[in-house]
């Protein structure tokens, strides 16, 4: 077959002008969707447009792969159980630089661009911050021309869709694939076996060397599905490769051998269930067997794929770590460490020491949490049932590691227990964080404070052993999606005044500082915010039926609902304002709208009760004629990437109020500030660094420091003292408990109030007074619109650090040691 040149392909299908794009859309409408224009639905047009855009990406993806291969480029594999990319269409159009052209093409076809974009169902393959961070990093790696593959799971059902019924969260299955997914390319021939269960046997190979054979009990097949990830304004188009499980023909060896056909078919169903659904728990671990199976499944497919690609180069496997580095996005993929050992030692007959050298130089581990209950541990008995060979390998890793540690610290065994990968006790467990630390060449936290607490509190013995191992890379977010795409009014204003450089060089937002006092610019800034607030108000009306007033201050808290994030602290402030206004109708405070959004894990009773409480308080306040135009509360349902696009730009105030020492970093805090909201926040996670950057006079700080939190914990905390000493706090709690917000039902919110009065694990009551007073300063500051606008401009001007480009640059320089590769 004669080689088709890329220029030939280009001339027919990938022209970048409006006419060519229009032609492509029409062709796809007919040849992909099989619809004539006069009968095509919005969804048909969306698919046709998506395919037209995709055509323009695929060649880049192929050229990128070819270039990386020819260069033998060092590649980073980002292993993550979650990716939350958000809707692809608009982002890809921007990355290709054909926004105008597509708009023109679409207009010529008599279609509405906005409603086509609305058609897209986003892939909700993540819970929150961790999955979204992975997506921001994929964007930045492509934009910075870093050869990268994202490896993960193609869940058939992503994070549930949240509906609110009678104030309660109700979970609906997210059937995101129902209408097809134009962004993925199935690779049915790219498939790997993944084995589970069974037992191991020792044998001597032909050279007389003792080896181990794993006789598994069942197997599943993983099939690749690729989604191209384009860099902004560059040709580099990396790959997000997600695995979906398929049953093998004879999957259960035992059942087939004994002729138990129906039993075997039942196993088939089980195999295909493996990638059926994302576990909707954000941080606390569920300890479910299926979850361990999911983790091993995607990790095994990914490593087998990496080895396959590597072997194409003809290089020996003992150099594997020169070609690849694999980043473990939390411990969810940490099983990769024993799996690579198994592939090298059992499958490729490498000696243990060489294999360990390769493995230990391949992986780096990012920790994302300090919450003890979120550190993954697997009971040994469960682990042994699912992965008997891996458990043996872990024992071997552990015993050699403890020998090394014993010698290095010259200490006695007691000390070593704290380091061990195995936690002894009534039900012994595998500590995945310890496995990840031992098997990685670098470990990082996601904000300065978090990394320091990792060194001091979570992993102090490892830090003593390897003082250079734990480092920090503060999180970042992509300005492409979270400014350029989602805040077009701001992007236009910036383009007029400081150009477009900020899109790939966020530090150049600094140029705005010179404009912060310019009355004309301030006015334009206010207009932008006003338009964004109107848009948010329209969406809120459509989603909730509630009218909100863009003239009021929009005070927004959107994030997963968790006690440590303290949505209930926000709620206590709202009740306090309500009580003040009721007691003193003449009180002069700027009208406020409180917007909440976020999902609760389906099994997390207290978080769901907090959602119900927010909605119940909202119902009473929004109904109270005394509050009209002064106070409003809305809960925006189903917070996801799509709704985030209109929420962040519409905020005046960003709520970042976690108890100090609990939020590893936060990334919503960055998205808000980049869109001109002012932060009310504690000294937690990346808030600290945001405040350092924007200046303390442009940040509303309240609450205890982490040191104060630990000191209070040490000395003994008695929440009721705080309640007794603060009449406003007492009154807010009494109202919540009394049934005032629950149609007289005094039992409904009792568990919430009791939890605060008897224990209050996240010290809501301690920080209440400082929070409420800080909110009063916000109200005062908001009256001076000029000063507020100035602060808002300065916030944006000084947020350059929080681009995910900066984070990725740090990973490449300090951890991965990887160079960019030009693609032409
Ligand atoms: N995070 Br662990 C999640 O979203 N899910 C998790 O399972 C774990 C952590 C978050 C942190 O809570 C947040 O502080 C951080 O900004 C984010 O990961 C990304 O690092």
Boltz pocket constraint, residues with backbone or C-beta under 6 A from the ligand:
constraints:
  - pocket:
      binder: B
      contacts: [[A, 127], [A, 128], [A, 129], [A, 130], [A, 131], [A, 133], [A, 281], [A, 282], [A, 283], [A, 330], [A, 367], [A, 368], [A, 369], [A, 374], [A, 446], [A, 475], [A, 662], [A, 663], [A, 664], [A, 665], [A, 666], [A, 667], [A, 685]]
      max_distance: 6.0
